[in-house]
Amino acid sequence: MPFTTFDHGGVTIVEADPAATVMRRPDDPARVLEACFSARTKAALLYPLNLTPRFFDLSSGEAGVVLDKLRRFGIRVAVVCPPGTVSFSSRFAELRADDLRVFETRDAACAWLAPARDR
């Protein structure tokens, strides 16, 4: 299975294997939802290879479709993208979502997800 579960600050977080393909198409976030439901959490830690191929190209619309499906169930997503690993579209920085953040380190991503227990 491409997911593991761990506790961070009293919050259960579902983490995808950084090398696993989880979503091939924008309508594939069901695997993330299933993992979160199984772990009884609303916090997911993902990596670029877990997302659709054009997720970081805002003009593709893939990020919007994926986030809409996860948002319906209140799932917060932190994506770990170390510097230089992803090419973001020029407009990606304009994406404003309370339930998605991109971080350079796993530790920073976990710290942001930890308050998910209050939601």
N, C-alpha and C positions, 0 to 999 in steps of 0.2 A: 504494500500500500504506500502511496506517495505522501502520506501524512503521518505526523507524530503529534502527540499532545504533551504539553508541559505546563507547569504552574509558574507564574511570574507575579510576585506581589499579591498572591491570593486570587489571581485571575487565571483561568484555564485558557490557553492559547493553542490553536490548531496551527501547525507549521507544515508547509509543503516542502518536500525534498527540493532543494535548489536546482537539481538537475532533471527533475521530472516534468514532463509535459502534462499539464492538468487541463488546460483549455486550448482546444485547437480552433474553435469558432466562438464568436461572441455569445452564442446561446448555450455554452458549455459550463457555466458556473455551478451546475448541479453537484459536481463532485465536492466543491468547497462547501456548499450548503449541507450536503450529507455528512461531511466530516465534522462540521460545526454542530449539527443537530446531534450526532452520536456522542460528541464530547460535552454537549449541553453548554455551549459557549457561543458568544457573538463576536469573537475576536479571531482573525485569521492573519497569519504571517506568510506572505508570498514573496516570490522572487521573479525576476523577469521571464525566465523560461517557463514559469507556471502560467503565464498570461498568454492571451492571444497574440499572434505575430505582429499585429499592428496596433496593439493596445496604446503604445506611447505616441502614436500618430493621431492626434486629436481629430484631424479631418476624416479619419476612417470611420469614426462613430463607434468603434469597438469598445472603447473605455466606457462610453455612456450606456451601451447595452448591458455590458457585464455589471457595471455598478448599479444599474437600475434593478437587476435581478437580485443582487445581494442586498441592496438597500431595502427591498420589500420585506426582508426578514430581519432587518436591523443589524446586519453583519458589518463590523468595522474591519477595514483591510489596511494593513501596513505592508508596503512593498520595499524590500531591501535592494537598493541599486548602488553598489559601490561606485565611486567616481570612474567615469570612462567606460562603464559596462553597457550603457544604454544610450541610444540617440533619441532624444526627446524632440518632438515637433516644436516649432517655434511658439506655438500657442498652448502647449501642454501646461505651462506654468499658469495659464489663465483658468485652468480647471479648478473650480472651487467646490469642494465636497467635504462635509464634516466627517464623513465615514471613510475617507481615503487619504493616506499620507504616504509620501515617498521618503525614504531615509537612506543615508549612506552606510549605516551600521545596523546590525541586528539588535544590539543593545538599545539604541535609540528607538528603534521600532517597537521593541518590547515595552519600553517605558511609556510610550504613547498608548499602546493597547491596554496597559494595566488599568487605567481608569474606566475601561469598558464595563466593569462590574457595577458602576453607578448608573448605568443607563437602563 
